[in-house]
Amino acid sequence: MANSLDGCVMLVTEDEPLIAAELVDALEAAGAHVHSARRTSRALKLIDDHTFHGAVIDGQADALCKRLEDRNIPYVIYSGLSRKPRSCERGLFIPKPIPTEQLVEVVTQIAAAN
């Protein structure tokens, strides 16, 4: 799977630093260039400033889902929530925890489909 995300620019929003670091490391190992944000406001600014091939977001972030959808950026909601937030209509919901390798596979598929 190494380098399966070559040339892709990805966004990770996660408020838990250890989980964020693990996600960023795994996506970078797969070849992606990754921007990360702990807060929604920072993630929104990053979306305004960069072109993303996909995103992994944590939890409910109505404004973030809307911005990603408005820009046709595919995204995964990787969250401890029991179900997908209603406001994140087009996002693929994956409940925590799953092995990071599986999450990277899913992210690779959504980025390739975009």
N, C-alpha and C positions, 0 to 999 in steps of 0.2 A: 504494500500500500504506500510505501515511501514515495514522496513527490507526486502524489495523486492530486494535489491542489496547487501545483506549480502555476504561478502567474495569477492566482486568485488573491483578492484582497477581502479579508473577512473581518467582521465586527463581533466582539464578544462583550456582552454586558453581564456582569456577575458581581454581586456585592460581597461574596465570600472570597477573600484574597487567595486562599489555597486552591479553591476550585477554579478560580479565574486563571491562576498560574498554570495549573494542570491542563486546562483547555487550550490556553495560548501555546504552551509547549507542544502539545499534541498536534495542533493545527499547523504550527511552524514546522514541525518534523515532517508533516505531510506536504510541505512546500509552500504553504500560504504565507502571505504577509498579513499580520494580525494587528488590528487596533483594538484596544480594550478600554472599557469604561465601567466604573462602579456605580455611577449615577445616570439616570435617564437624561438629565440636562446635558451632560457631557456626550452621551451617545448621540443625541439629536444634533449636536454641533458637529460631531464626526461625520454623520450622514450628510450634513450640508457641505462639508469640506472635501469629501472623498467619494469615489465610486466603489461600491462594494458588490461582490459576487454572491455574498450570503452573510447570514448573521446567526449567532447563537445568543438567545436572550434568556434571562432568568425572571420568572414570575410575571406578575401583572404590570404591564407598562402600556396603557392605552395609547398614549401619544407616540410611543416608540413603534408599536405595531402599525399604527396609522401611517407614520412617516415611511416605514419600510414598505408597506403596501402601496402607498402613493408613488414610490420610486421603483416599484416592481422588483424589490430585493427579496429573494426567498429567505425564509428564516425558520429556525427551530426554537421552540420554547422548551428549554431544558430546566425543569422546575420541580420543586417539592410539592407543588399544588396537586390536588387530587384530580383535576381536570383542566382542560384548556380554557383560558379566559375567553369569554364571549367576544371581547373587543379584538382578539387576535385571530380573526376569521381565516386567513390564509396560511397561518403558521402551522407547522407540524409540531404536535405536542409529544414530548418524550419526558416521562416522569423520572425524577432522580430516584435512586442512582442507577446508572448503567455503566458498563465498562467504557472508558474513554475511547478505546479503539472502535467500538460500535458507533459511538456518537460521531467520530470523525468519518466513518463510512457513510453515515446518513448525510452529514454536511457535504461530503464529496458528491453524493448523488444529487442533492438539491442545487449545488453550484453548477454541476454539469448540465442539469436540465434547464438552467437559466439562459 
